[in-house]
Amino acid sequence: MNFDVVIIGGGPGGYSCALRASRLGLKVAIIEKEDIGGTCLNKGCIPTKSLLHIAKTKHTIDNSEMFGIGSNVNSIDFNKIIDRTKNVVAGLNKGVSGLMKQNNIVVIKGEAKFLSKNKLIVDNKEEITAKNVVIATGALPRMLPEIDQSLMEKGLIWTSKEAMFATKCPQKLLIIGSGAIGIEFASFYNAMGSDVTVLEIQDRILINEDEDISKFAQRAMEKKGIKFALGTASCGISEKNELICVEFSNGNREDFEICIVAIGVVPNTRNLNLDEIGVKTEQNGAITVDKYMRTSVGEIYAIGDVTAPPFLAHKASREGVICAEKMADLENIQVLNYNAIPGCVYSSPQIGSIGQTEMKANENQIDIKVGISHFKSNGKAQAIGDSEGFVKVIFEANTGEIIGVHMIGPEVTELISVFSLAIASELTEKEIISTIFPHPTMSETLQDAVMMAFD
């Protein structure tokens, strides 16, 4: 059991690293204690997107009369919804497992910890040696200290995992946290008929998004019946007649059937013995790495959610490729530009963003030009009956460099890739304005926003 590369964790970062390393001729193993594909595939990105597509389908049916089609949803089989989600996950899991076999990557089931910088032990039994080790153990849901563990055991408190594979749709639901995870679940359960309240300690939702985006998103979701308690914290959470009784910091008290805690994640470095081998970590537990994803111990690398944010699968995948290429001693490795990582929220309406917000650009004293184009002016958006939202672009005024792009509306999680490519290619407003966008498409809104920025 001697390898060139051993990767602890089989999520998107881990298996992307394994594939690249194997194709570069290295002998590779992955140690995974659960299912290959990690949180993203099995209990994160993929299953939630399945749920949200079902919610979108229901919304389309409920509003089909606008297209001259009389119909509505008479019943919802929640078990079938979850079964479909599980089938999607199982199919993709099988596909990733097949890739591992095709590329001669050894997958070892179990939990690993370091004995030394080049030696691991799995489930306290099997010892494995490696020239290089990659830590890709991801992150764990952050939990509120005031929550009693017994409430989770009784199924009254959910993390994202329980919310994803629920056996029932709660009639009255509280979601603590208004980041991407909280807002996506708010969209899904609202569409399924739950009475949803979102509790947020900040003064606006989606605090990492551009302020115009978060304000628009809140108004759009309030129209759908989602309630928000902003600038408010939970002071006490207890059980009352098989319900969750929550005391808010504003003095209010309310009962809910279920409470979902979605206040972020923490790096999963527990039980790895990092201190014993000298791997440096930040105060929050995140592993410190350089631009090639090397830790303070040269033969050990770390990628994905176990390092610094943003906590995104596509960021982890790219980091996995970078460290694989470094371990294979490739030259001219393209390191990651952390300012050019797109982020997506698959709520209703969808949100896509990349780069700096307008507030951050102003804080950095950058001379900017801003352009906004609304989907209500777009022919394709009007034709499909989904014209809610806008595209906002931010340029450096003198050079035409793209500083940031922020979108909310139909399929913007797909459209944001246009600006990912533009930033990676160092395009300016001139190239975008002179590009021919097909008509009628919603992508025309991107060009319109750029033209608005430059009059």
Sequence and secondary structure as in RCSB ss.txt:
>XXXX:A:sequence
MNFDVVIIGGGPGGYSCALRASRLGLKVAIIEKEDIGGTCLNKGCIPTKSLLHIAKTKHTIDNSEMFGIGSNVNS
IDFNKIIDRTKNVVAGLNKGVSGLMKQNNIVVIKGEAKFLSKNKLIVDNKEEITAKNVVIATGALPRMLPEIDQS
LMEKGLIWTSKEAMFATKCPQKLLIIGSGAIGIEFASFYNAMGSDVTVLEIQDRILINEDEDISKFAQRAMEKKG
IKFALGTASCGISEKNELICVEFSNGNREDFEICIVAIGVVPNTRNLNLDEIGVKTEQNGAITVDKYMRTSVGEI
YAIGDVTAPPFLAHKASREGVICAEKMADLENIQVLNYNAIPGCVYSSPQIGSIGQTEMKANENQIDIKVGISHF
KSNGKAQAIGDSEGFVKVIFEANTGEIIGVHMIGPEVTELISVFSLAIASELTEKEIISTIFPHPTMSETLQDAV
MMAFD
>XXXX:A:secstr
 EEEEEEE  SHHHHHHHHHHHHTT  EEEEESS TTHHHHHHSHHHHHHHHHHHHHHHHHHTGGGGT       
  HHHHHHHHHHHHHHHHHHHHHHHHHTT EEEES EEEEETTEEEETTTEEEEEEEEEE   EEE   TTS HH
HHHTTSEE HHHHHT SS  SEEEEE  SHHHHHHHHHHHHTT EEEEEESSSSSSTTS HHHHHHHHHHHHHTT
 EEEET  EEEEEEETTEEEEEETTS EEEESEEEE S EEE  TTS HHHHT  B TTS B   TT B SSTTE
EE GGGSSS   HHHHHHHHHHHHHHHTT SS     GGG  EEE SSSEEEEEE  HHHHHHTT  EEEEEEEG
GG HHHHHTT    EEEEEEETTT  EEEEEEEETTHHHHHHHHHHHHHTT  HHHHHHS   SS TTHHHHHHH
HHHT 
